[in-house]
Amino acid sequence: MKKVKMVFNSLMTHRFKLCFLPLMAALAMKASRLSTQDLQNFYLYLQNNHTSLTFFSLSLVLGSILYILTRPKPVYLVDFGCYLPPSHLKVSVQKIMNHIRVVRGTGVWNHESDYLMDFVEKILERSGLGQETYIPEGLLCVPLQQTMAMSRKETEEVIFGAVDNLFRNTGISPSDIGILVVNSSTFNPTPSLSTVIVNKYKLRDNIKSLNLGGMGCSAGVIAIDVAKSLLQVQRNTYALVISTENITQNLYIGNNKSMLVTNCLFRIGGAAVLLSNRSVDRKRAKYKLVHTVRVHTGADDRSYGCATQEEDEDDIVGVSLSKDLPMVAARTLKINIATLGPLVLPLSEKFQFFVRFIKKKFFNPKLKHYLPDFKLAFEHFCIHAGGRALIDELEKNLQLSPLHVEASRMTLHRFGNTSSSSIWYELAYTEAKGRMKKGDRIWQIALGSGFKCNSSVWVALRNVKPSANNPWEDCLQKYPVEIDIDLKE
């Protein structure tokens, strides 16, 4: 049955080509029967109808020019780079717990009882994070150094590390960059991070730069969408997109359980992506951007308040996660899928969805909605590594195999939740494993506060090999790893 379904999907995908085959065959047969006299008559007709021929030719030329000038410029992903922190920032769960106990002793983290320590340790052990994630230097100090200077140091090291790697791999000069988009949700100093980059790399003075803040873990796709829009109106240029988040300034040191969860999941990370609308870059680009779909349900109060940065009862700032978060995430994801589905699914899946909709609407209201098979639309899935529960839920709801979510699980295990940059570590993992083939389609999907669910769809332009300094180079042989069974309970 599965093979029959695959054949049917293939036929539906190439239906227009198949429809033209009989027409082409008929024309070929007709042409083979034309006599010399018929060809001479056709030639004389063209000679005697110069006006019609000229009008037809001009219309064809003008139509072609108009199409070329008005069609959206294709956007190519030339390359991307992910930041790999230095080894001295690597921490295990045990090291984190020991450090917390030492920090508690300084009075900075004033717990009233040990039950919060037990809670943190339990979350860490069941989070899906491994023993080699990274935390910033300021948080390894005793007492903690959550200063503006240390926060700047963390973010600059991440951004400059990723961008330097990208420039080395592509050979692009900073002066070639015409568009700069930076996203960092909770750390937005003055001058802005985009200005920091302009100053560091001496970017040109007419650069179009934007700094996106407060947009959560899904901001990486938003930044790509913004860069795409700018590339549609600015010809023959490059766009540099940088996604990161700051951990130093955002460590919560209070006693609220819902705010402590983020401490256990978030780790250092960042990515730099080089996009181009230059046709000459197609030959060397890795991917072509096909679609971006953004869904924002912030008009609903529960969506708006499910992840909020605020003070706790002791006036200590942290990010509070509400009990409505799973429900809000599921609903926003459903809207995104409903929007994306018609753009990417084969006709056979759309037809089955329509049939089920009619049956449910007019015959059996209790019938469940048809869940399209997105495995027919994509070969690779980059699900935001926000947490083990999020990956589990998407794997179940989208009926994915363990292989489809391997990149997400391993990214969470190796690097933790790196916020908006996690989808790039996942893509780097797929490349490092040698799985990216020409024509493969990739779905990057991320969820974030607001509440937002955003998707970007890419197609591989060639068999993609990992770029130099891929973040998985030093540990790829160990992955995939078996996740402890206790983590799934």
Salt bridges, closest charged atoms under 4 A:
ASP79 OD1 - LYS286 NZ 2.95
ASP114 OD1 - ARG104 NH1 3.29
GLU132 OE1 - LYS478 NZ 3.08
GLU137 OE1 - LYS153 NZ 3.10
ASP225 OD1 - LYS228 NZ 3.58
ASP225 OD2 - ARG294 NH1 2.85
ASP281 OD2 - ARG278 NE 2.91
ASP281 OD1 - ARG284 NE 3.32
ASP300 OD2 - ARG331 NH2 3.37
GLU349 OE2 - LYS5 NZ 3.77
ASP373 OD1 - LYS375 NZ 3.11
GLU379 OE2 - ARG441 NH2 2.63
ASP392 OD2 - ARG388 NH1 3.40
ASP392 OD1 - ARG409 NH2 2.56
GLU395 OE1 - ARG409 NH2 2.59
GLU406 OE2 - ARG435 NH2 2.96
GLU431 OE1 - LYS286 NZ 2.92
ASP440 OD2 - HIS380 NE2 2.88
